Amino acid sequence: MMTWLSKHVAGQSIRSWGLQIGLICIAWLVSNQQLDRNMWTLGLAAVLTILTYMSLAKDAQQRSDEQ
């Protein structure tokens, strides 16, 4: 399962794409007022942002290790 999530599509792993799509969905729900703007939403967005950054850093490290 993890090897499938680490497969690169357009320079990023599927894991990174999924995290970014999750962040976009949260932003969309907040803008449509379907999700409240509170500390839980802010915390979830912060966690997704940090996980996305970590995933992109891991992708870059894997690319440099392959070369």
C-alpha positions in Angstrom: 0.0 0.0 0.0 2.8 2.5 0.9 4.6 1.8 -2.3 1.5 2.7 -4.3 1.1 5.9 -2.3 4.7 6.8 -3.0 4.3 6.4 -6.8 5.1 9.7 -8.5 2.6 11.4 -10.8 3.6 14.8 -12.3 6.6 15.0 -10.0 4.7 14.4 -6.7 3.6 11.3 -4.9 0.0 10.3 -4.8 0.2 10.9 -1.0 1.2 14.6 -1.6 -1.6 15.0 -4.1 -4.2 13.6 -1.7 -3.1 15.9 1.1 -3.3 18.9 -1.2 -6.8 17.9 -2.4 -7.8 17.5 1.3 -6.6 21.0 2.0 -8.5 22.4 -1.0 -11.7 20.6 0.1 -11.4 22.2 3.6 -11.0 25.6 2.0 -13.9 25.0 -0.3 -16.2 23.9 2.5 -15.3 26.9 4.6 -15.8 29.3 1.7 -19.3 27.8 1.1 -20.0 28.1 4.8 -20.6 24.3 5.1 -17.8 24.1 7.6 -17.4 26.5 10.5 -14.3 28.8 10.8 -13.1 27.8 14.3 -10.0 26.4 16.0 -10.7 22.8 15.0 -10.9 23.7 11.3 -7.8 25.9 11.6 -6.0 23.1 13.4 -7.0 20.5 10.8 -5.8 22.9 8.0 -2.5 23.4 9.8 -1.9 19.7 10.3 -2.7 19.1 6.6 -0.3 21.9 5.6 2.5 20.4 7.7 1.9 16.9 6.4 1.9 18.2 2.8 5.2 20.0 3.4 6.7 16.8 4.9 5.4 14.7 2.1 6.8 17.1 -0.6 10.2 17.1 1.3 10.2 13.3 1.3 9.4 13.3 -2.5 12.4 15.6 -3.1 14.7 13.4 -1.0 13.6 10.3 -2.9 14.2 12.1 -6.2 17.7 13.1 -5.1 18.5 9.6 -3.9 17.5 8.1 -7.3 20.0 10.4 -9.1 
